[in-house]
Amino acid sequence: MFITVVLIILILILVVVKHKVKNQPPGPFPWPVIGNQFLLKRLTHKLGAQHFAFIELSKRYNSHLISLGSGANKVLVVSGSESCMMEVLKSEEFEGRPWNAFIEMRNMGKKQGITMNDGDEWREIRGWTMRTMRSFGFGKQNMLDMIKNELNIILDKMKKGGVQRLKPMIVPAVLNVLWMLTTGKPFGDDRKLQYFTELLERRARAFDMNGGFLAAFPWLRYVAPETSGYNLLVTLNNELKAFLMDIINEHKLKYSPENNDDLIDLFLHEMYSENSSSSIFNEDQLVMVLIDFFLAGCTTTATSMDFLFLIMVLHQDVQRKLQQEIDSVIPRDEFPELKHKIKLPYTEAVITESQRLWPPFPIIGPRRCLRDTNLGGYKIPKDSTILLNMYSIHVDPVLYPDPHTFNPERFIKDGVFEPNVNSLSFGKGRRRCPGEMLAKSAMFLLFTGIMQKYTLLPVPGKGPTSLEINPGLTISPKPYQSLVMPR
């Protein structure tokens, strides 16, 4: 018993000494084994979301860069310093990704794909993906025609009016555009589309709920695989991989070197090419590229639009002003086009202001430091993990006076829309979101097209009357309905 007590005391002394190393970012005392997980969970619950908890800790320790214990590991969090965030986003030494139990599960056991990968292989795969997406018309007419076709389907579903939820209509629309670009054809089968949509949402929710603790305490998967959520994550991964492999195998059966109709065909061409420079073009890599593509595209666009429609319900004055602008530019019997953007400054400002206040990913990263360096006056050791509290920049009162007020006019000057140069919604640098153009185009065309034809009202006696969010690694509005009125 005495020896056990002495060992515990020695461990605590070592932790305290290590915690107080000079030029290290400040933060709460990281308890052995558990780190600061319970403190962070308590603050998150109290304040409503993790990005609010990070802002509170930044204030407590009077530092834009704080240190937190995540199990036995240390995580650095940047809040409220635009210069520090831009340095992490744009500097090569912060370009890496950490590799822990959570990311290993997320990546199905291998360093692969676009999102949670790094090094030379990541640069090659990301470069190939960007070139391929451009060749399929990102921002060109064929992609825009796909979006307008999905808009037509949504408008047809909405024509009955009455009380409806719009997000279940938006997610399949976005997913179908992505499916066309990657597989060369629409889903065709509504049941198949619904299954894939639900599978992606189930996986996203499961990783949100279990990722933090499993990353901090990876041993939980061995001692409590069911209650820790590990078995659920494995099951969802297997389901998702099986679904995508069916599509890949269909392409393999019909493969011809002349096929260049979609992303899968071109990836198979790299796999089978004798001139292929490496073995990184393989089936597992393709599955992960597709998962990255679908998760990022669906989550960002569909969730951003869900916030937009809720804002329309809650701010009827904004909705009326937006519809008046749309009516002055686009005839009611025509679809919106990207060329209309320049004539719709208020519409663009509404979209931009919504993304400022409610970005689907308020915390971005994680980044891994590739070498010993400095950040914000502190020493940052090699392999440090860094999270960026993007939301803290979006509500910086210096950049945005009265930051918590929804005010689209802040992005309009002399009647002209001014882009949000401080926005980090799609990242910066070489890890900037590769699907940014598609997301922005889809959001503008779908949102403008719906608001041109319909008015959204609170459901009498039920609301919604306020904006409430589901917290997590991503944020989204709590499910709501609106009264849809044809215009």
Buried (B, 14 or more C-beta within 10 A) or exposed (E): EEEEEEEEEEEEEEBEEEBEEEEBBBBBEBBEEBBBBEBBBEBBEEBBBBBBBBBBBBEEBEBBBBBBBBBEBBBBBBBBBBEBBBBBBBBEBBBBBBBBBBBBBBBBEEBBBBBBBBEEBBEBBBEBBBEBBEEBBBEEEEBBEBBBBBBEEBBEBBEEEEEBBBBEBBBBBBBBBBBBBBBBEBBEEEEEBBBBBEBBBBBBBBBBBBBBBBBBBBEBBEEEBEEBBBEBBBEBBEBBBEBBBEBBEEBBEEBEEEBEEBBBBBBBBBBEEEEEEEEBBBBBBBBBBBBBBBBBBBBBBBBBBBBBBBBBBBBEEBBEBBBEBBEEBBEEEEBBBBEBBEBBBBBBBBBBBBBBBBBBBBBBBBBBBBEEBEBBEBBBEEBBBBBBBBBBBBBBEEBBEEBEEBBBEBBBEEEEBBEBEBBBBBBBBEBEBBBBBBBBBBBBBBBBBBBBBBBBBBBEEEEBEEBEBBBBBBBBBEEBBBBBEEE
